[in-house]
Amino acid sequence: MGEPDLGPLDLAVARLAAERAVTGRVGPSTQVPGSYRLLDRTGPVAGGRPVATPSGRWTITNEPNTGGTAVVTGASSGIGEAAARHLTAAGFDVVLGARRVDRIDAIAAELPRARAIALDVTDQASVDAFCTEVGDCRVLVNNAGGALGLEPIAQADEENWRQMWETNVMGTLRMTRALLDRLIASGDGLVINIGSVASFERYPGGAGYNAAKSAERAITDVLRMELLGKPVRVSEIDPGMVETAFSLVRFGGDEDRAAAVYAGVDALRADDIAECITFVATRPSHVDIDEMIVRPRDQARAHMVHRRKPESDS
Ligand SMILES: NC(=O)c1ccc[n+]([C@@H]2O[C@H](COP(=O)([O-])OP(=O)(O)OC[C@H]3O[C@@H](n4cnc5c(N)ncnc54)[C@H](OP(=O)(O)O)[C@@H]3O)[C@@H](O)[C@H]2O)c1
């Protein structure tokens, strides 16, 4: 077989390949590491990377891998809200989903290129309506979820367990299933599941939440295997203690009980996790951050926390 004709983009690839000391033949299927910006979603991909073609449908840059639509579930507060803000700042068009529409409307109104759409991840009809309105999708952040109750198994509240399963597990499944074709079609898709250290560090009273986050972890792991060879990365970020409305929700609105969780602890802020989400999302297409565990310095295990006494800074 003779040498293929080299188009302008192939020549650019060749130059980059030489600069980066990448070995291999330069031709229509040459791939080089780096960041890629997608110009035309119909461009071919192989192994999760754009393939250089003479038609020049891809451009290769050293800029952060950003752009396209990022969907954030549970974006009405805490980590999801912060993620929407950081992803927008990084250059994504963000779609915020949550049940409290007034809150996501107000947040989206503050942000460039952001939209708010009502979403209840426990309701398939709501997921379908949301995804129809979303359109194209390149990044999905499955963040909606949380814990309900801290009762020991002997006093377990079945409704709480069901609800935790519905949001953290079934919600992640429904959203991922609904958007998967679009994530693949984007040519450079990414799913980020917000798990928890509770998925692998169980604690008394935590069984319902531990079980749900463990199941979400199983989804992350299996999805990565099932998508091997497709242009979609799959990541999980497992936070330790983050000071959000998480404990207020867990304890049914009991403010004193929620405040006691964070008393004397320099907990993570929602922005800390949003920065991690944005870091994962902006890696070059060939870099899959499988798993990121992030805790406050004051936390060694889910239930091992260093608390400062009042008036002390040690
Ligand atoms: N805070 C922590 O210490 C911590 C640690 C590890 C992991 N996480 C995980 O981080 C994620 C975010 O929690 P957070 O700390 O940011 O708590 P948060 O402030 O309570 O936020 C939870 C978000 O989930 C949304 N949500 C709940 N049920 C939903 C449903 N059925 N459909 C759509 N959205 C729903 C809520 O929105 P609406 O109520 O408006 O629907 C809210 O935006 C959760 O998955 C949580 O398990 C948190």
The ligand as a Gaussian input file, in Angstrom:
#p B3LYP/6-31G(d) Opt

LIG

0 1
 N      -21.519000      16.530000      52.100000
 C      -20.810000      15.450000      52.321000
 O      -20.201000      15.294000      53.388000
 C      -20.727000      14.390000      51.255000
 C      -19.720000      13.422000      51.397000
 C      -19.623000      12.438000      50.443000
 C      -20.487000      12.399000      49.391000
 N      -21.466000      13.339000      49.267000
 C      -22.375000      13.235000      48.130000
 O      -22.325000      14.436000      47.408000
 C      -23.547000      14.605000      46.691000
 C      -24.074000      16.032000      46.900000
 O      -24.352000      16.215000      48.263000
 P      -24.134000      17.616000      49.005000
 O      -23.175000      17.375000      50.089000
 O      -23.869000      18.690000      48.044000
 O      -25.565000      17.781000      49.703000
 P      -26.783000      18.809000      49.424000
 O      -26.309000      20.203000      49.581000
 O      -27.887000      18.326000      50.279000
 O      -27.128000      18.580000      47.895000
 C      -27.850000      17.461000      47.453000
 C      -28.387000      17.782000      46.073000
 O      -29.055000      16.608000      45.565000
 C      -30.274000      17.016000      45.006000
 N      -31.254000      15.939000      45.025000
 C      -31.660000      15.196000      46.067000
 N      -32.620000      14.343000      45.671000
 C      -32.810000      14.566000      44.337000
 C      -33.675000      14.019000      43.370000
 N      -34.559000      13.055000      43.684000
 N      -33.616000      14.476000      42.106000
 C      -32.745000      15.467000      41.775000
 N      -31.897000      16.035000      42.657000
 C      -31.951000      15.588000      43.927000
 C      -30.716000      18.202000      45.858000
 O      -31.586000      19.037000      45.092000
 P      -33.176000      19.168000      45.292000
 O      -33.482000      18.877000      46.721000
 O      -33.462000      20.581000      44.875000
 O      -33.768000      18.167000      44.341000
 C      -29.387000      18.908000      46.082000
 O      -29.118000      19.782000      45.011000
 C      -24.485000      13.508000      47.169000
 O      -24.488000      12.447000      46.241000
 C      -23.832000      13.058000      48.469000
 O      -24.165000      11.721000      48.784000
 C      -21.604000      14.337000      50.178000

